[in-house]
Amino acid sequence: MAGAAPGAAPAARLMGAVFVGVRHHSPACARLVAATIEEQQPAYVLIEGPADFNERIDELLLGHELPVALFSYSDEHASWSPFCDYSPEWVAITEARRCGAEVRFIDLPAWHEAFRDVSNRYADAELRYAEVVERLCGEFAVDNVDVLWDHLFECEAEPKGMDEYFDLLRGTATADDGDSAREEYMASWVRAAVKDAGDRPVVVVTGGFHTPALKAKLDGGPEDVTGWPEVPERDRGASYLVPYSHARLDAFTGYQSGMPSPGYYQQVWETGAQRAADWLVESVATRLRRRQQPVSTADLIAAHTQAGALARLRGHENLARTDVLDGLTSALISEDLTQPPPWTRRGTLQPGAHPALVEMIAALRGDRVGRLHPSTPAPPLVNAVQELLRAHGLDQEGKIALDLTDAEALERSRILHRLRVLRIPGFERTSGPSEGAQPQLDEQWTLRPTDDRLAALIEAAENGATLEEAAGVALERRSRNAPLRHLAGILFDAVLCGISSVSGRVKESIDEGVRETGDLAALGQVLSGVLGLWRHDRVFGGRKDPLLGAVIDAGTARVLWLVEGLHGGPAPADPHRLKAMAATRDAVVHAKSALSLDVVDVTGVATRVSDDAQAPPDLRGAALGLAWSLGTQPDVRKVRGIEALGDWLAGLFAVAREEVLASPDLVGVLDELVSAMTEDEFLVALPALRLAFSYFPPRERETIAATVLSHRGVEGSARGVTRLNADPMVVAEAMAVEQRVEKLLVKGGLA
């Protein structure tokens, strides 16, 4: 343990118990806990932690490199209890063992109903019960609870008034049902320990929010104690230690609990506040210089000087974290900031943050990654995956290519996809079959070892003991209550993983949803995805799957029914409903055997919609494209009477791109229409025209340009026409500016 111990530890007892309220992940509280245990030499040290892990507490002391976390899961919930070197709970465990005291976790298990909305056991209660914190922050003129805590306790060599702080915090807050259940359970452990300890003291280490309530429960005198409290049992689930990291602990990256900036507070714990301040300034300077940002010696001197001056003005005995940060900000940043510094609001950095802020947050965070002792028990999934990787040659580093028509390569692909679905890091697919795309029979993957793979595997074990089971459960959970537009992607993942049980249930959900939905965009997403599976028959065996065929049939009919009743006049082109129209075309072309509709029926609907003046322009164009792609030759002369031409073209091009390329007559008519536009008309139509032509890849745009040049009788390079150096929108804006200037000159008689 580093740093000076604070002054008097709380020696007053209540029924033989000495209570130490703490803020989680606080060096000041960790030192207070150590000093109290040293002074009291207790029989028991009771700690806020999961009581179901008591029989395995020795696993915490195997010799891990911190930070680590205790991960617990059940059917419905998962939770973490993280420990770093300066966590008061960790110090309580190690100091208790050093002085020969018995250690007990006394809180409810993480899977208990009391933790339903809590993913981190050590989430500070003052963030949930914020009224008094806001009042205190106003009283002391600080930005948030982190700055308040530093101001009151963390920068003091001998902090005082911590009990009063927690009493005040709890005095105005009413605990919710979860906290009340936890406190009643912890109190029962305290009573049992006091009775068993006899004349020796019992030290109780809990979050400061809970400490006043525990004292109150014991203040009424002794109760009948028949033994140690029973530990609730669960039907399914387990608890394991996992490696953790400073990045996962950091409040600035979204961590749910206490002290932010774990790298900085690690230095405070190891070397003290003054040296930690020096370390932070040096770390930020080093990081900025690596980014080629100028940082002079004078800047560093100014940062040190201003930090010291701020500390004195704020009445800090030692430099606080915000003293150093504000000093660095003043010395290194001369321009106005586009966003407030994260330490003033406990938020994450937004894109575009000043480089100095980025490096300050990175330095504060630290880069320590925990490692478990080799003897630490692990769930079956960890060994199962490691064996699979070895057996299939996937434990290497580098790039691999897989031919999906080969049985062995297909099995390797399924292993990798199962790992991807479980979000196990180190396995990245760079190309391969994708939802709704043209069939592809090969995949490319990049494999790389990562420090956080073991933690991810342990945490994924909540889904199952084997890789196939775990991936299947993860997909099944994703599919529960998933909106229709997401089900096609889940189904595609299930097929890529080779998990037929999940894919069958998802198919049924899709079929039911397709028959009832009125969401044209969701229908397009689903129909496109299911068609992709239908067309990937050589790889996935989905050819003529009856349930997929039923989805395609119902989806196609539903799209046509919705489209024919959709009115509303001119409106911007909607890429989502255009995708539904394109998927309908593909269903008729590629899955005709699954449809109960005839091509004539589809063409009839398309023709009626394309001639319906009340239908949105993009749908009219898409409907014409659908009929055209199914063999009905359009009358290009009718194009001349189209209003909202850009939106209409977006629909046409989305569905009948190939037909347009093969029709010089249509391209010629379109060229004449666009050329006839005034500058104002062209500027209004430009966004829609850009969307329309975005459906053509660059080479096809060159083909259109060549057709236009030929139509005009102009010789030249089509590539030179399509590849401009300037953004077309910038050109259009410049044209508009020139037009306004010209009007002003005319008005002023200066033209």
ROTOR-120955 format. One record per residue (C-alpha): x, y, z; residue in three letters. Coordinates in steps of 0.001 Angstrom, whole numbers, plus 500000, padded with zeros to 6 digits. Layout:
N
XYZAla...
END
This chain:
751
500000500000500000Met501267503447499077Ala500651506872500509Gly500297508119504059Ala497508506679506181Ala494911509224507260Pro494531510370510832Gly492259508716513322Ala490382505705512048Ala486807505491513314Pro487198503584516600Ala483636503953517904Ala481766500673517866Arg478102499879517479Leu477299496474518980Met480908495501518340Gly480913496625514688Ala483157499351513252Val481676500803510063Phe483806502278507284Val481735503956504592Gly483645504281501324Val483471505640497851Arg484318502884495445His487708503132493708His488985505893496002Ser492628505950497210Pro491616508023500258Ala489009505449501257Cys491397502579500573Ala493933504091502975Arg491194504634505568Leu490153500976505310Val493742499768505743Ala494314502021508757Ala491077500876510404Thr491862497186509998Ile495399497750511259Glu494100499554514353Glu491159497281515146Gln492708493849514431Gln489206492498513876Pro487899488946513944Ala485877489556510777Tyr486076492001507895Val482708492216506155Leu482713493675502649Ile480027494789500233Glu480358492002497705Gly478442488935496427Pro477849486499499289Ala477594483547496898Asp481344483920496217Phe482411483494499860Asn483520479893499441Glu485797480988496584Arg487364484151498034Ile490778482475497871Asp490562482781494064Glu490908486545494487Leu494284486077496184Leu495969483770493682Leu498286486555492519Gly496474488344489713His497647491536488047Glu494902494070488735Leu492441495317487634Pro490205492248487623Val486452491891488067Ala484076489325489470Leu481568488549486710Phe478267486915487674Ser475394485892485454Tyr472070484110485467Ser469355483566482863Asp468264487186482847Glu471071489328484200His474830489831484255Ala476873492077486553Ser480474493043487256Trp482249493813490544Ser485602495383489526Pro488692495650491719Phe491806497743491188Cys494780498259493504Asp493149501199495271Tyr489607499788495544Ser488676499889499249Pro487076496452498907Glu490288494978497533Trp492395496570500247Val489932495238502830Ala490427491684501527Ile494219491832501436Thr494637493659504763Glu492174491323506506Ala494148488298505378Arg497390489947506419Arg496160490423509994Cys494465487016510207Gly490832488187510060Ala488077486198508378Glu486741487803505204Val483088487643504188Arg481173489214501336Phe477801490252502750Ile475763491602499836Asp473119489824497777Leu474341487939494680Pro474615489983491506Ala471843488004489811Trp469325488804492583His466210490827491777Glu467709493737493750Ala470305494152490965Phe467869494003488053Arg468834497460486761Asp472435497431488030Val475194496175485741Ser477943497262488118Asn477769496480491825Arg480086499357492675Tyr478100502057490879Ala478132505027493229Asp474736505617494789Ala475139509411494728Glu474777509244490956Leu471309507738491436Arg470269509871494401Tyr471577513208493172Ala469610515866495020Glu471988516346497934Val475017516064495653Val473713518890493492Glu473172521007496579Arg476679520314497878Leu478214521061494484Cys476450524408494508Gly477564525107498078Glu481233524419497286Phe481084525922493751Ala482274522762491970Val481064521165488757Asp480138517609489766Asn480447514868492367Val483967513861491241Asp485321517371491743Val483416517630495023Leu484959514388496322Trp488471515474495336Asp487925518872496945His486718517418500231Leu488845514301500654Phe491156513062497910Glu493645515944497972Cys493900516027501774Glu496662514151503590Ala494311513451506509Glu490745513786505187Pro488086514531507776Lys484303514574507734Gly483778511542505505Met481158510033507836Asp479299513330507910Glu479353513460504100Tyr477765510021503827Phe475250510794506586Asp474222513929504708Leu474049512028501436Leu471735509392502844Arg469789511739505076Gly467815513274502201Thr467463510189499992Ala464966507356500126Thr466444504033499061Ala464664502119496338Asp463428498556496832Asp466699497087495596Gly468866499068498002Asp466506498324500899Ser466666494580500245Ala470454494710500021Arg470807496675503255Glu468541494331505200Glu470576491371503966Tyr473918493020504799Met472648493908508284Ala471854490235508935Ser475481489367508155Trp476742492057510519Val474576490728513361Arg475792487186512782Ala479456488236512649Ala479187490357515820Val477653487431517687Lys480324484993516449Asp483235487400517097Ala482514487703520829Gly484662490471522307Asp486699491076519128Arg485587493827516760Pro484054493402513318Val484997495868510557Val482241496535507990Val483276498061504643Val480358499173502465Thr479483501980500095Gly478996505179502038Gly475389505485500898Phe474529502181502643His476544502764505837Thr474090505085507662Pro471251502651506953Ala473252499709508321Leu474095501653511466Lys470419502493511947Ala469403498857511610Lys471833497840514372Leu471188500830516591Asp467994499327517950Gly469897496754519984Gly470652493068519408Pro468252490721517677Glu467981486970517890Asp470611485506515589Val470355481827514733Thr473401481639512471Gly474905482998509282Trp472401484203506695Pro471443481839503902Glu472841482590500473Val470153482687497756Pro470559480060495053Glu469939480310491340Arg468756477709488855Asp471296478632486204Arg474373480828486154Gly477858481106487574Ala480517483551488738Ser484057483882487396Tyr486945486287487631Leu487709488170484435Val490635490411483444Pro489651494058483510Tyr491407497244482374Ser491761500907483162His489873501663479946Ala486830499727481197Arg487039501382484612Leu487124504928483292Asp483988507028483799Ala484983509097480751Phe484421506025478553Thr481004505260479987Gly481812503148483074Tyr478875503189485449Gln480776503730488704Ser482920505965490864Gly486298507560490459Met487106508481486860Pro490665508617485509Ser491943505279486876Pro495477505787485531Gly495822509037487452Tyr494447507633490698Tyr496750504645490334Gln499601507144490487Gln498007508887493484Val497832505514495245Trp501403504551494413Glu503254507855494696Thr500982510484496286Gly499124513496494926Ala502143515730494148Gln504038513121492150Arg500823512094490418Ala500413515704489289Ala503969515743487885Asp503292512423486153Trp500119513749484530Leu501812516880483153Val504720514856481768Glu502412512212480283Ser500271514791478490Val503361516566477122Ala504836513281475864Thr501586512280474178Arg501167515647472478Leu504739515626471186Arg504170512180469704Arg501302513740467772Arg503620516492466537Gln501833519052468713Gln504173521792470005Pro504685521735473791Val507523523873475129Ser509296523775478463Thr507749527168479179Ala504286525637478642Asp505023522918481208Leu506342525421483719Ile503204527506483215Ala500990524433483707Ala502766523562486985His502600527153488198Thr498933527624487413Gln497974524247488904Ala499712525201492166Gly498058528597492226Ala494633527055491637Leu495201524541494437Ala496036527337496880Arg493057529433495802Leu490765526441496255Arg492182525625499669Gly493684522279498668His496468520861500806Glu497719518839497832Asn497096519267494134Leu493710517887493098Ala493119516298489719Arg491125519261488435Thr493836521694489593Asp496290519958487290Val493807519647484419Leu492747523282484605Asp496391524319484731Gly497178522231481635Leu494150523611479814Thr495163527197480542Ser498773526635479491Ala498232524498476382Leu494954525722474861Ile494743529316473700Ser491657529123471457Glu488006528705472436Asp486967525106473097Leu484184523611470980Thr482965521520473934Gln483370521706477707Pro486155519564479197Pro484812516120480204Pro485902516515483835Trp483451519401484230Thr480450517247483295Arg481622513612483573Arg480943512871479926Gly482751511321477000Thr484735513349474483Leu482833514220471340Gln484360514212467830Pro486443517269467041Gly487815517745470552Ala491042519706470940His494147517441470746Pro495260518530474210Ala491936517420475690Leu492184514083473887Val495639513426475308Glu494664514576478803Met491828512068478902Ile494062509312477492Ala496750509998480102Ala494185510111482909Leu492726506807481795Arg495957504837481906Gly496716501726479914Asp496936498998482529Arg495316495669481581Val494684493035484223Gly495862489440483958Arg494485486421485778Leu496730483899487490His497041480741485354Pro495344478696488099Ser492167480792488013Thr489092478652487240Pro487481479391483880Ala484105478396482403Pro483995475449479970Pro483529477767476998Leu487066479142477330Val488760475756476943Asn486258474672474295Ala487028477700472113Val490787477467472613Gln490696473821471529Glu488590474657468464Leu490994477402467441Leu493974475067467761Arg492285472194465930Ala491243474362462978His494396476475462729Gly492632479666463798Leu494925480481466734Asp497396482193464413Gln497894485836463490Glu497391487101459966Gly494952486891457068Lys493137483768455897Ile490958483069452852Ala488128480542452957Leu486470478814449984Asp482932478280451266Leu482265475443448826Thr484857473385450718Asp483409471542453743Ala486429472126455996Glu486623475825455101Ala482878476179455707Leu483305474729459205Glu486125477187459932Arg483872479985458684Ser481094478914461054Arg483507478913464003Ile484637482428463156Leu481083483682462692His480066482235466069Arg482932484138467656Leu481863487277465792Arg478269486941466993Val479576486642470572Leu481700489780470001Arg484963487996470788Ile487746490395469703Pro490528489452467310Gly488411487967464490Phe487508490445461747Glu485850489500458472Arg486961491811455681Thr484842490311452866Ser482289487575452297Gly478576486899451775Pro476382489705453051Ser472695490136453653Glu470740490872450488Gly473829490979448239Ala474823488961445200Gln475999485419446045Pro479647485228447125Gln481457481942447660Leu484561483032449557Asp485530484950452690Glu488533486908453910Gln489345487183457641Trp492027488944459669Thr493072487190462889Leu495036488884465654Arg495612488098469347Pro494251490632471848Thr494587491144475594Asp490840491340476092Asp489899488076474362Arg489951486020477571Leu487630488447479361Ala485223488413476419Ala485162484604476356Leu484504484358480092Ile481702486880479813Glu480259485094476752Ala480039481906478832Ala476763483154480258Glu475258482021476937Asn476463478407477001Gly479254475908477552Ala480049475253473877Thr480662477741471089Leu477638476626469089Glu475358476762472129Glu476660480159473234Ala476264481716469781Ala472790480204469452Gly471638481615472789Val473116485032471939Ala471231485114468638Leu468040483884470251Glu468271486689472822Arg468814489234470058Arg465712487976468278Ser463430488373471309Arg461191491362470698Asn463458492468467835Ala461711494722465290Pro460973493169461937Leu463703495132460145Arg466370493489462347His465129489906462079Leu466512489351458582Ala470022490235459780Gly469679487902462786Ile468499485124460472Leu471463485698458159Phe473845485519461135Asp472213482270462300Ala472725480764458856Val476347481949458695Leu476882480308462101Cys475214477077460957Gly472697477163463832Ile469491475748462374Ser467482475740465615Ser467680479505465916Val467166480150462209Ser463935478115462253Gly462437480167465090Arg463519483441463475Val461993482394460132Lys458671481836461859Glu458878485277463497Ser459696486887460150Ile456839485118458390Asp454374486301461037Glu455729489854461000Gly455724490163457211Val452053489216456971Arg451017491903459464Glu453373494852458989Thr452538498115457330Gly456174499274457399Asp457348499331453800Leu460969500063454778Ala461070497050457132Ala459525494872454433Leu462236495900452001Gly464948495073454544Gln463472491636455270Val462655490714451694Leu466147491694450549Ser467778489669453333Gly465669486544452830Val466284486657449096Leu470016486742449815Gly469688483435451669Leu467534481990448888Trp470168482900446333Arg473133481671448433His471909478114448030Asp475319476623447125Arg476783477770450430Val473945477608452946Phe471535475046451515Gly468676477544451615Gly467460476756448105Arg463688476164448046Lys463464476211451829Asp459662476211452261Pro459600478744455085Leu461944481130453244Leu459740480717450177Gly456656481556452227Ala458343484726453521Val459308485773449984Ile455782485133448706Asp454064486969451550Ala456597489804451505Gly456263490410447757Thr452466490471447916Ala452560492771450952Arg454912495269449259Val452690495463446170Leu449550495873448294Trp451092498680450356Leu452569500460447339Val449315500532445399Glu447555502266448273Gly450304504791448989Leu449371508347447980His450602511743449033Gly451810513671446045Gly455320515096445574Pro457795514214448317Ala461551513566448497Pro462639510155447294Ala462704507536450070Asp465646505097449621Pro464049502603452048His460858502086450055Arg462873502065446859Leu464833499164448351Lys461513497377448869Ala460660497879445201Met464074496589444128Ala463639493553446398Ala460247492894444806Thr461888492913441377Arg464535490443442583Asp461864488186444091Ala460050487942440767Val463281487447438810Val465194485085441125His462535483332443228Ala459643482953440831Lys458975479384441982Ser458185480631445503Ala455560483166444386Leu451835482647444135Ser451632485808442026Leu452105485679438255Asp454420488081436481Val451342489526434805Val449851490356438211Asp453036492123439335Val453300494019436063Thr449686495114436385Gly450245496610439831Val453456498298438651Ala451735499839435630Thr448839501172437673Arg451177502778440216Val453416504295437521Ser450349505965435923Asp448848507133439245Asp449278510912439451Ala448552510825443193Gln451414508421443957Ala454754509879445149Pro457135510539442220Pro459830508129443432Asp457297505275443642Leu455957506092440178Arg459477505897438773Gly460209502681440684Ala456954501126439479Ala457815501986435871Leu461239500448436439Gly459660497295437908Leu457372496842434909Ala460279497545432557Trp462564495022434266Ser459791492413433886Leu459560492959430115Gly457101495858429597Thr458732498415427312Gln457981501983428511Pro456989504889426288Asp459947507245426799Val457919510176425453Arg455801510196428636Lys458897511137430592Val458599514698429280Arg455478515298431369Gly456977514095434686Ile457032516539437603Glu459693516260440331Ala461967514662437770Leu464875514006440152Gly462739512029442609Asp461079510109439797Trp464477509218438352Leu465709508025441761Ala462887505469441775Gly463499504439438172Leu467253504039438581Phe466889502128441870Ala464874499386440123Val465800499462436429Ala469433500533436325Arg470474498004433673Glu467486498798431455Glu468293502520431569Val471897501864430545Leu470671499905427542Ala468254502659426401Ser470006505510424518Pro466594506995423687Asp465671507462427348Leu469102508900428179Val468692511363425299Gly465277512496426527Val466631512969430050Leu469542515006428710Asp467126517299426892Glu464960517728429998Leu467881518601432265Val469410520935429678Ser466115522791429397Ala466040523594433133Met466705527128434280Thr469474527599436816Glu466924527911439625Asp465103524762438527Glu468385522868438302Phe469485523937441787Leu466152522785443221Val466398519426441440Ala470100518851442136Leu469863516937445472Pro467317514516443991Ala469361514130440820Leu472461513336442856Arg470550510639444756Leu469210509222441498Ala472594508917439816Phe474184507493442977Ser472534504174442063Tyr475049503883439214Phe478636502893440030Pro481404505068438471Pro481898502903435374Arg478177502975434563Glu478087506744435043Arg480811506929432400Glu478584504847430098Thr475735507335430584Ile478109510239429950Ala479286508607426715Ala475660508171425628Thr474958511858426351Val478002512951424342Leu476906510757421462Ser473361512126421660His474779515655421377Arg477153514695418591Gly480152515690420707Val483463513887420640Glu485319513696423919Gly486228511658426974Ser483324510484429129Ala485721510066432028Arg486642513742431875Gly482964514652432158Val482184512449435190Thr485322512974437243Arg485257516528438557Leu487791517953440970Asn485141519923442868Ala482103518757444809Asp478992519273442602Pro477161520888445515Met479986523399445889Val479746524164442167Val475978524590442474Ala476351526918445444Glu478939528958443533Ala476538529239440605Met473815530455442937Ala476140533070444440Val477161534266440977Glu473500534571440000Gln472692536676443077Arg475709538908442422Val474647539408438839Glu471139540451439916Lys472594542958442398Leu474835544419439701Leu471904544786437337Val469784546379440076Lys472557548868440830Gly473169549680437170Gly476664548196437295Leu476226545239434958Ala
END
